[in-house]
Amino acid sequence: MSLQELMELEHEGWQSLCNSTGATFYGRLMTDDGVMVLAHGQVFSRQDVVESLNEAPPWRSYDIDEERLIPLGDSAAVLIYRGTAYRDDPAPAFVALMSTVYVRQGDGWALASYQQTPIPS
């Protein structure tokens, strides 16, 4: 496992949110019992994520910085970073600290847990 390898997955995820393919991407990437704890205070199951992303407006662009990797043995890791995302409307950027727990499944990685913690402006 490397920071670069898991950051590639995060970028693929954000790109899928920008081009409206997030439901397919996260439906494939998440573990069967995976969850996302989102900024609005809800916990979404894998199915909730897929259903919500089918209806979500796309992000126009995003930035990732301050990334860190915390290994959890040979088959799991936590990726932490600050994400900034922009929609097309005049709303301010969404800025949050994000953590993604990845677990090894077969030859690749799967998303077991993801959490957003908004950074107040």
TORRO-278501 format. One line per field, with one value per atom (N, C-alpha, C, CB): residue number from 1; atom name; x, z, y. Coordinates in nm, 4 decimals, padded with zeros to 6 digits. Glycine has a CB too. Example, Ala and Ser with C-alpha at 12.3 -4.5 7.8 and 13.67 -1.06 7.14 Angstrom:
BEGIN
num 1:1:1:1:2:2:2:2 $
atome N:CA:C:CB:N:CA:C:CB $
px 01.3190:01.2300:01.3200:01.1308:01.2850:01.3670:01.2900:01.4084 $
pz 00.7800:00.7800:00.7800:00.9046:00.7080:00.7140:00.7870:00.5725 $
py -00.5690:-00.4500:-00.3300:-00.4473:-00.2250:-00.1060:00.0030:-00.0598 $
***
This chain:
BEGIN
num 1:1:1:1:2:2:2:2:3:3:3:3:4:4:4:4:5:5:5:5:6:6:6:6:7:7:7:7:8:8:8:8:9:9:9:9:10:10:10:10:11:11:11:11:12:12:12:12:13:13:13:13:14:14:14:14:15:15:15:15:16:16:16:16:17:17:17:17:18:18:18:18:19:19:19:19:20:20:20:20:21:21:21:21:22:22:22:22:23:23:23:23:24:24:24:24:25:25:25:25:26:26:26:26:27:27:27:27:28:28:28:28:29:29:29:29:30:30:30:30:31:31:31:31:32:32:32:32:33:33:33:33:34:34:34:34:35:35:35:35:36:36:36:36:37:37:37:37:38:38:38:38:39:39:39:39:40:40:40:40:41:41:41:41:42:42:42:42:43:43:43:43:44:44:44:44:45:45:45:45:46:46:46:46:47:47:47:47:48:48:48:48:49:49:49:49:50:50:50:50:51:51:51:51:52:52:52:52:53:53:53:53:54:54:54:54:55:55:55:55:56:56:56:56:57:57:57:57:58:58:58:58:59:59:59:59:60:60:60:60:61:61:61:61:62:62:62:62:63:63:63:63:64:64:64:64:65:65:65:65:66:66:66:66:67:67:67:67:68:68:68:68:69:69:69:69:70:70:70:70:71:71:71:71:72:72:72:72:73:73:73:73:74:74:74:74:75:75:75:75:76:76:76:76:77:77:77:77:78:78:78:78:79:79:79:79:80:80:80:80:81:81:81:81:82:82:82:82:83:83:83:83:84:84:84:84:85:85:85:85:86:86:86:86:87:87:87:87:88:88:88:88:89:89:89:89:90:90:90:90:91:91:91:91:92:92:92:92:93:93:93:93:94:94:94:94:95:95:95:95:96:96:96:96:97:97:97:97:98:98:98:98:99:99:99:99:100:100:100:100:101:101:101:101:102:102:102:102:103:103:103:103:104:104:104:104:105:105:105:105:106:106:106:106:107:107:107:107:108:108:108:108:109:109:109:109:110:110:110:110:111:111:111:111:112:112:112:112:113:113:113:113:114:114:114:114:115:115:115:115:116:116:116:116:117:117:117:117:118:118:118:118:119:119:119:119:120:120:120:120:121:121:121:121 $
atome N:CA:C:CB:N:CA:C:CB:N:CA:C:CB:N:CA:C:CB:N:CA:C:CB:N:CA:C:CB:N:CA:C:CB:N:CA:C:CB:N:CA:C:CB:N:CA:C:CB:N:CA:C:CB:N:CA:C:CB:N:CA:C:CB:N:CA:C:CB:N:CA:C:CB:N:CA:C:CB:N:CA:C:CB:N:CA:C:CB:N:CA:C:CB:N:CA:C:CB:N:CA:C:CB:N:CA:C:CB:N:CA:C:CB:N:CA:C:CB:N:CA:C:CB:N:CA:C:CB:N:CA:C:CB:N:CA:C:CB:N:CA:C:CB:N:CA:C:CB:N:CA:C:CB:N:CA:C:CB:N:CA:C:CB:N:CA:C:CB:N:CA:C:CB:N:CA:C:CB:N:CA:C:CB:N:CA:C:CB:N:CA:C:CB:N:CA:C:CB:N:CA:C:CB:N:CA:C:CB:N:CA:C:CB:N:CA:C:CB:N:CA:C:CB:N:CA:C:CB:N:CA:C:CB:N:CA:C:CB:N:CA:C:CB:N:CA:C:CB:N:CA:C:CB:N:CA:C:CB:N:CA:C:CB:N:CA:C:CB:N:CA:C:CB:N:CA:C:CB:N:CA:C:CB:N:CA:C:CB:N:CA:C:CB:N:CA:C:CB:N:CA:C:CB:N:CA:C:CB:N:CA:C:CB:N:CA:C:CB:N:CA:C:CB:N:CA:C:CB:N:CA:C:CB:N:CA:C:CB:N:CA:C:CB:N:CA:C:CB:N:CA:C:CB:N:CA:C:CB:N:CA:C:CB:N:CA:C:CB:N:CA:C:CB:N:CA:C:CB:N:CA:C:CB:N:CA:C:CB:N:CA:C:CB:N:CA:C:CB:N:CA:C:CB:N:CA:C:CB:N:CA:C:CB:N:CA:C:CB:N:CA:C:CB:N:CA:C:CB:N:CA:C:CB:N:CA:C:CB:N:CA:C:CB:N:CA:C:CB:N:CA:C:CB:N:CA:C:CB:N:CA:C:CB:N:CA:C:CB:N:CA:C:CB:N:CA:C:CB:N:CA:C:CB:N:CA:C:CB:N:CA:C:CB:N:CA:C:CB:N:CA:C:CB:N:CA:C:CB:N:CA:C:CB:N:CA:C:CB:N:CA:C:CB:N:CA:C:CB:N:CA:C:CB:N:CA:C:CB:N:CA:C:CB:N:CA:C:CB:N:CA:C:CB:N:CA:C:CB:N:CA:C:CB:N:CA:C:CB:N:CA:C:CB:N:CA:C:CB:N:CA:C:CB:N:CA:C:CB:N:CA:C:CB:N:CA:C:CB:N:CA:C:CB $
px 00.0843:00.0000:00.0883:-00.0956:00.0451:00.1204:00.0226:00.2156:00.0699:-00.0105:-00.0554:00.0680:00.0355:00.0040:-00.1075:00.1296:-00.0986:-00.1977:-00.3384:-00.1587:-00.3490:-00.4806:-00.5277:-00.4783:-00.4347:-00.4742:-00.5298:-00.3545:-00.4777:-00.5331:-00.6802:-00.4530:-00.7153:-00.8558:-00.9400:-00.8676:-00.8858:-00.9602:-00.9842:-00.8842:-00.8820:-00.8990:-01.0011:-00.7633:-00.9972:-01.0970:-01.2374:-01.0688:-01.2503:-01.3796:-01.4266:-01.3724:-01.3398:-01.3781:-01.4091:-01.2661:-01.3315:-01.3593:-01.4960:-01.2491:-01.5317:-01.6636:-01.7744:-01.6744:-01.7471:-01.8464:-01.8581:-01.8093:-01.7532:-01.7551:-01.8216:-01.6128:-01.8135:-01.8724:-01.9987:-01.7691:-02.0575:-02.1857:-02.1833:-02.2916:-02.0698:-02.0618:-02.0329:-01.9531:-02.0551:-02.0242:-02.1003:-02.0519:-02.2274:-02.3061:-02.2413:-02.4507:-02.2010:-02.1356:-02.0007:-02.1178:-01.9206:-01.7865:-01.7934:-01.7122:-01.8726:-01.8764:-01.9531:-01.9386:-02.0497:-02.1165:-02.0191:-02.2285:-01.9183:-01.8158:-01.7047:-01.7558:-01.6686:-01.5538:-01.5839:-01.5028:-01.7055:-01.7381:-01.7557:-01.8647:-01.7187:-01.7467:-01.8984:-01.6731:-01.9458:-02.0899:-02.1482:-02.1184:-02.0713:-02.1193:-02.0563:-02.0898:-01.9971:-01.9326:-02.0318:-01.8598:-01.9797:-02.0622:-01.9894:-02.0987:-02.0688:-02.0165:-02.0878:-02.0367:-02.0080:-02.0594:-02.0398:-01.9864:-02.1506:-02.1432:-02.1582:-02.2490:-02.1183:-02.1132:-02.2486:-02.0620:-02.3575:-02.4899:-02.5388:-02.5897:-02.4539:-02.4860:-02.5539:-02.5708:-02.5576:-02.6206:-02.5159:-02.7215:-02.5501:-02.4675:-02.5364:-02.4463:-02.4661:-02.5213:-02.4578:-02.4993:-02.5418:-02.4933:-02.4477:-02.6044:-02.3898:-02.3489:-02.4681:-02.2870:-02.5821:-02.7012:-02.7500:-02.8129:-02.7467:-02.7852:-02.6950:-02.7788:-02.5651:-02.4689:-02.5032:-02.3235:-02.5236:-02.5556:-02.6827:-02.5724:-02.7879:-02.9149:-02.9006:-03.0225:-02.8278:-02.8141:-02.7300:-02.7513:-02.6278:-02.5421:-02.6098:-02.4128:-02.7101:-02.7874:-02.8619:-02.8875:-02.8900:-02.9674:-02.8814:-03.0774:-02.7551:-02.6719:-02.6234:-02.5520:-02.6249:-02.5644:-02.4130:-02.6008:-02.3493:-02.2043:-02.1271:-02.1580:-02.0072:-01.9128:-01.8447:-01.8077:-01.8129:-01.7424:-01.5933:-01.7631:-01.5353:-01.3934:-01.3663:-01.3045:-01.2467:-01.2073:-01.0561:-01.2524:-01.0121:-00.8695:-00.8509:-00.8170:-00.7378:-00.7005:-00.5628:-00.7014:-00.5473:-00.4144:-00.4053:-00.3836:-00.2888:-00.2611:-00.2884:-00.3444:-00.2618:-00.2911:-00.1894:-00.2925:-00.2418:-00.1618:-00.2162:-00.1630:-00.1276:-00.1661:-00.1280:-00.0989:-00.2226:-00.1977:-00.2220:-00.2895:-00.1151:-00.1325:-00.1965:00.0036:-00.2834:-00.3473:-00.3158:-00.5031:-00.1888:-00.1465:-00.1265:-00.2492:-00.1201:-00.0932:-00.2163:-00.0362:-00.3351:-00.4536:-00.5539:-00.5209:-00.5109:-00.6022:-00.5212:-00.6959:-00.5827:-00.5179:-00.6240:-00.4161:-00.5874:-00.6725:-00.6023:-00.7023:-00.6748:-00.6253:-00.6973:-00.6480:-00.6205:-00.6769:-00.6298:-00.6359:-00.7205:-00.6829:-00.7862:-00.6689:-00.7485:-00.8439:-00.8929:-00.7794:-01.0234:-01.0833:-01.1588:-01.1761:-01.1492:-01.2237:-01.2940:-01.1298:-01.4257:-01.5024:-01.5923:-01.5865:-01.6129:-01.6882:-01.8006:-01.5951:-01.9187:-02.0307:-02.0366:-02.1659:-02.1270:-02.1415:-02.2134:-02.2152:-02.2920:-02.3664:-02.2738:-02.4847:-02.3249:-02.2394:-02.2151:-02.3003:-02.2606:-02.2397:-02.0900:-02.3073:-02.0533:-01.9114:-01.8608:-01.8887:-01.7311:-01.6696:-01.7053:-01.5153:-01.7167:-01.7309:-01.5903:-01.8178:-01.5546:-01.4204:-01.4354:-01.3405:-01.3678:-01.3798:-01.2527:-01.5009:-01.2322:-01.1323:-01.2027:-01.0725:-01.1325:-01.1932:-01.1028:-01.2189:-01.1661:-01.0891:-01.1592:-01.0749:-01.0778:-01.1282:-01.0520:-01.1140:-01.1254:-01.0645:-01.0750:-01.1345:-00.9600:-00.9529:-00.9109:-00.8547:-00.9703:-00.9326:-00.8977:-01.0472:-00.8037:-00.7624:-00.8706:-00.6246:-00.9134:-01.0079:-00.9554:-01.1540:-00.9152:-00.8586:-00.7324:-00.9606:-00.7264:-00.6074:-00.6126:-00.5895:-00.7207:-00.7336:-00.7783:-00.8304:-00.8205:-00.8658:-01.0149:-00.7884:-01.0813:-01.2228:-01.2432:-01.3077:-01.3404:-01.3717:-01.4662:-01.4344:-01.4193:-01.5008:-01.5721:-01.4141:-01.5077:-01.5668:-01.5097:-01.5406:-01.5953:-01.5541:-01.6249:-01.5871:-01.5535:-01.6147:-01.5714:-01.5787:-01.6680:-01.6416:-01.6620:-01.7347:-01.5669:-01.5817:-01.5630:-01.4792:-01.6723:-01.6620:-01.5683:-01.8005:-01.4968:-01.4116:-01.4900:-01.2697:-01.5247:-01.6009:-01.5242:-01.6348:-01.5977:-01.5317:-01.4976:-01.6198 $
pz 00.0000:00.0000:00.0000:00.1207:-00.0755:-00.0775:-00.0788:-00.2005:-00.0343:-00.0393:-00.1825:00.0163:-00.2766:-00.4174:-00.4680:-00.5043:-00.4347:-00.4802:-00.4302:-00.4324:-00.3023:-00.2479:-00.2902:-00.0962:-00.3103:-00.3611:-00.5029:-00.3584:-00.5815:-00.7156:-00.7068:-00.7908:-00.6096:-00.5909:-00.5490:-00.4854:-00.4591:-00.4165:-00.5345:-00.3049:-00.6174:-00.7352:-00.8318:-00.8072:-00.8503:-00.9368:-00.8816:-00.9488:-00.7495:-00.6869:-00.7093:-00.5388:-00.6858:-00.7062:-00.8533:-00.6575:-00.9426:-01.0851:-01.1214:-01.1710:-01.0595:-01.0858:-01.0331:-01.0213:-00.9255:-00.8727:-00.9624:-00.7298:-01.0353:-01.1293:-01.2620:-01.1550:-01.3013:-01.4305:-01.4155:-01.5135:-01.2968:-01.2684:-01.2856:-01.3567:-01.2598:-01.2604:-01.1194:-01.3590:-01.0174:-00.8795:-00.8298:-00.7894:-00.8688:-00.8224:-00.8664:-00.8755:-00.9905:-01.0423:-00.9753:-01.1944:-00.9651:-00.9078:-00.7626:-00.9162:-00.6788:-00.5371:-00.5138:-00.4558:-00.5985:-00.5879:-00.6067:-00.6899:-00.6912:-00.7170:-00.6113:-00.8565:-00.5637:-00.4740:-00.3287:-00.4807:-00.2847:-00.1429:-00.1083:-00.1068:00.0157:00.0665:00.0815:00.2031:00.0905:00.1033:00.2251:00.1123:00.3354:00.4585:00.4796:00.5790:00.3748:00.3846:00.4161:00.2564:00.4782:00.5150:00.4822:00.6647:00.4631:00.4511:00.5553:00.3053:00.6364:00.7359:00.6761:00.8768:00.6365:00.5559:00.6389:00.4492:00.5787:00.6478:00.7037:00.5544:00.6399:00.6873:00.8046:00.5738:00.8547:00.9765:00.9570:01.0603:00.8337:00.8103:00.7799:00.6956:00.8138:00.7810:00.6666:00.9056:00.5543:00.4361:00.4183:00.3104:00.3957:00.3573:00.2114:00.3773:00.1655:00.0241:-00.0682:-00.0080:-00.0395:-00.1220:-00.1150:-00.0779:00.0045:00.0188:-00.0662:00.1669:-00.0652:-00.1438:-00.2924:-00.1185:-00.3409:-00.4827:-00.5195:-00.5141:-00.4387:-00.4686:-00.4653:-00.3697:-00.3667:-00.3556:-00.4696:-00.2206:-00.5120:-00.6188:-00.7549:-00.6235:-00.7695:-00.8946:-00.9125:-00.8963:-00.8021:-00.8046:-00.7801:-00.7011:-00.7421:-00.6992:-00.8172:-00.6194:-00.8003:-00.9051:-00.9034:-00.8843:-01.0189:-01.0225:-00.9593:-01.1663:-00.9137:-00.8713:-00.9966:-00.7672:-00.9980:-01.1116:-01.1049:-01.1136:-00.9842:-00.9667:-00.8196:-01.0194:-00.7912:-00.6535:-00.6401:-00.6126:-00.5162:-00.4817:-00.3601:-00.4541:-00.3559:-00.2403:-00.1945:-00.2753:-00.0623:-00.0082:00.1343:-00.0113:00.1931:00.3294:00.3467:00.4289:00.2428:00.2506:00.3394:00.1104:00.4137:00.5020:00.4956:00.6488:00.5105:00.5112:00.6450:00.3944:00.7059:00.8309:00.8040:00.9479:00.7928:00.7712:00.8940:00.7396:00.8687:00.9753:00.9519:00.9793:00.9508:00.9172:00.7669:00.9667:00.7191:00.5769:00.4879:00.5599:00.5465:00.4621:00.4861:00.4832:00.5511:00.5733:00.5956:00.6947:00.5641:00.5845:00.5914:00.4715:00.6566:00.6602:00.5815:00.8074:00.4895:00.4110:00.4609:00.2563:00.4984:00.5519:00.4649:00.7011:00.4355:00.3557:00.3728:00.2065:00.3249:00.3167:00.1730:00.3623:00.1573:00.0252:00.0124:-00.0021:-00.1040:-00.1363:-00.2682:-00.1445:-00.2689:-00.3896:-00.4254:-00.3701:-00.5572:-00.6093:-00.7003:-00.6855:-00.6812:-00.7712:-00.8722:-00.6923:-00.9694:-01.0687:-01.0146:-01.1889:-00.9102:-00.8584:-00.7776:-00.7710:-00.7365:-00.6653:-00.5177:-00.6738:-00.4730:-00.3339:-00.3029:-00.3053:-00.1774:-00.1421:-00.1578:00.0025:-00.1652:-00.1770:-00.0548:-00.1918:-00.0770:00.0328:00.0736:-00.0087:00.1990:00.2489:00.3712:00.2843:00.3688:00.4796:00.4938:00.4591:00.6144:00.6365:00.6067:00.7844:00.5377:00.4949:00.5344:00.3424:00.5744:00.6042:00.5376:00.7594:00.4724:00.4037:00.4554:00.2489:00.4998:00.5428:00.4259:00.6725:00.3800:00.2726:00.3299:00.1621:00.2776:00.3146:00.1877:00.3934:00.1999:00.0860:00.0588:00.1125:-00.0674:-00.1097:-00.2395:-00.1266:-00.2353:-00.3548:-00.3963:-00.4704:-00.5216:-00.5738:-00.5571:-00.7191:-00.5010:-00.4949:-00.3585:-00.5993:-00.3580:-00.2358:-00.2447:-00.2112:-00.1292:-00.1207:-00.0102:-00.0941:-00.0299:00.0672:00.1721:-00.0019:00.2978:00.4072:00.4828:00.5035:00.4933:00.5678:00.5155:00.7202:00.5108:00.4658:00.5537:00.3134:00.5955:00.6801:00.6366:00.8267:00.6387:00.6098:00.7383:00.4949:00.7691:00.8804:00.8241:00.9962:00.8117:00.7504:00.8291:00.7403:00.7562:00.8158:00.8065:00.7428:00.9205:00.9149:00.8406:01.0566:00.7684:00.6945:00.7855:00.5799 $
py -00.1173:00.0000:00.1229:00.0002:00.2219:00.3469:00.4637:00.3530:00.5775:00.6981:00.7248:00.8180:00.7102:00.7370:00.6452:00.7197:00.5176:00.4195:00.4546:00.2785:00.4896:00.5207:00.6595:00.5106:00.7535:00.8849:00.8735:00.9820:00.7806:00.7590:00.7194:00.6504:00.6345:00.5962:00.7166:00.4842:00.7996:00.9189:01.0121:00.9933:01.0321:01.1181:01.0573:01.1390:00.9267:00.8617:00.8855:00.7091:00.8774:00.9021:01.0445:00.8733:01.1407:01.2808:01.3079:01.3750:01.2495:01.2684:01.2105:01.2029:01.0985:01.0398:01.1308:00.8997:01.2040:01.2985:01.4210:01.3415:01.4520:01.5649:01.5283:01.6140:01.4010:01.3627:01.2762:01.2874:01.2785:01.2117:01.0605:01.2679:00.9973:00.8517:00.7969:00.8054:00.8805:00.8427:00.7217:00.9568:00.7087:00.5941:00.4633:00.6024:00.4566:00.3360:00.3142:00.3454:00.4215:00.4093:00.3618:00.5439:00.4302:00.3941:00.2651:00.5061:00.2339:00.1045:-00.0105:00.0945:00.0112:-00.0901:-00.0865:-00.0698:00.0337:00.0482:00.0133:00.1883:00.0383:00.0180:-00.1292:00.0941:-00.1643:-00.2980:-00.3124:-00.3237:-00.4349:-00.4582:-00.3869:-00.6079:-00.3819:-00.3177:-00.1800:-00.4067:-00.1229:00.0069:00.1182:00.0379:00.2248:00.3402:00.4696:00.3360:00.5738:00.7094:00.7953:00.7667:00.8654:00.9591:01.0973:00.9442:01.1595:01.2804:01.4070:01.2772:01.5186:01.6469:01.6888:01.7533:01.6471:01.6875:01.6027:01.6791:01.5130:01.4394:01.3058:01.5217:01.2555:01.1264:01.0203:01.1359:00.8963:00.7808:00.7080:00.6864:00.6955:00.6303:00.4932:00.7169:00.3932:00.2609:00.2675:00.1511:00.1604:00.1536:00.1804:00.0150:00.1182:00.1382:00.2828:00.0432:00.3444:00.4852:00.5743:00.5286:00.5448:00.6233:00.6139:00.5740:00.4929:00.4726:00.5491:00.3216:00.5344:00.6015:00.7530:00.5578:00.8062:00.9522:01.0081:00.9903:00.9353:00.9866:00.9813:00.9084:00.8971:00.8967:01.0289:00.7788:01.0977:01.2223:01.3457:01.2164:01.3300:01.4434:01.5270:01.3932:01.6594:01.7437:01.7242:01.8951:01.7345:01.7123:01.8276:01.6924:01.7968:01.9001:01.9524:01.8448:02.0806:02.1410:02.1075:02.2949:02.1182:02.0884:02.0622:02.2047:02.0144:01.9840:01.9988:01.8405:02.0146:02.0156:01.9270:02.1612:01.8603:01.7778:01.8230:01.6237:01.8426:01.8700:01.8161:02.0222:01.8317:01.7847:01.6355:01.8633:01.5555:01.4132:01.3400:01.3523:01.2429:01.1571:01.0155:01.2099:00.9195:00.7786:00.7183:00.7011:00.6479:00.5768:00.4289:00.6301:00.3483:00.2043:00.1384:00.1375:00.0428:-00.0349:-00.1828:-00.0099:-00.2159:-00.3510:-00.3630:-00.4544:-00.4867:-00.5115:-00.4972:-00.6492:-00.5034:-00.5108:-00.3984:-00.6416:-00.2903:-00.1778:-00.0505:-00.2051:00.0625:00.1917:00.3000:00.2218:00.4101:00.5281:00.6379:00.5733:00.6972:00.8094:00.9342:00.7871:01.0359:01.1594:01.2746:01.1812:01.3674:01.4843:01.5953:01.4465:01.7135:01.8240:01.8312:01.9605:01.8315:01.8423:01.9729:01.7242:02.0321:02.1535:02.1272:02.2807:02.1429:02.1120:02.2297:01.9836:02.2458:02.3596:02.3109:02.4563:02.3667:02.3414:02.4557:02.3280:02.4477:02.5544:02.6766:02.5028:02.6593:02.7735:02.8656:02.7256:02.9819:03.0768:03.0417:03.2131:02.9265:02.8870:02.8799:02.7508:02.9042:02.8938:02.7497:02.9423:02.7352:02.6027:02.5180:02.6147:02.3882:02.2925:02.2526:02.1663:02.2783:02.2477:02.1575:02.3791:02.0432:01.9487:01.8659:01.8569:01.8176:01.7136:01.5823:01.7171:01.4945:01.3695:01.2533:01.3699:01.1459:01.0249:00.9072:01.0022:00.8250:00.7068:00.5858:00.7204:00.4855:00.3593:00.2626:00.3011:00.2175:00.1191:-00.0152:00.1644:-00.1221:-00.2583:-00.3349:-00.3296:-00.4251:-00.5068:-00.6103:-00.5757:-00.6176:-00.7209:-00.7779:-00.6644:-00.9034:-00.9663:-00.8936:-00.9672:-00.8499:-00.7820:-00.6310:-00.8150:-00.5784:-00.4333:-00.3845:-00.3860:-00.2598:-00.1945:-00.1676:-00.0635:-00.1710:-00.1389:-00.0355:-00.2666:00.0511:00.1547:00.0969:00.2791:00.0949:00.0421:00.1538:-00.0388:00.2702:00.3806:00.5119:00.3657:00.6126:00.7458:00.8465:00.7695:00.9505:01.0527:01.1910:01.0301:01.2842:01.4254:01.5051:01.4789:01.5932:01.6859:01.8255:01.6558:01.9017:02.0349:02.1265:02.0993:02.2101:02.3128:02.4436:02.3230:02.5029:02.6283:02.7377:02.6758:02.8214:02.9292:03.0457:02.9771 $
***
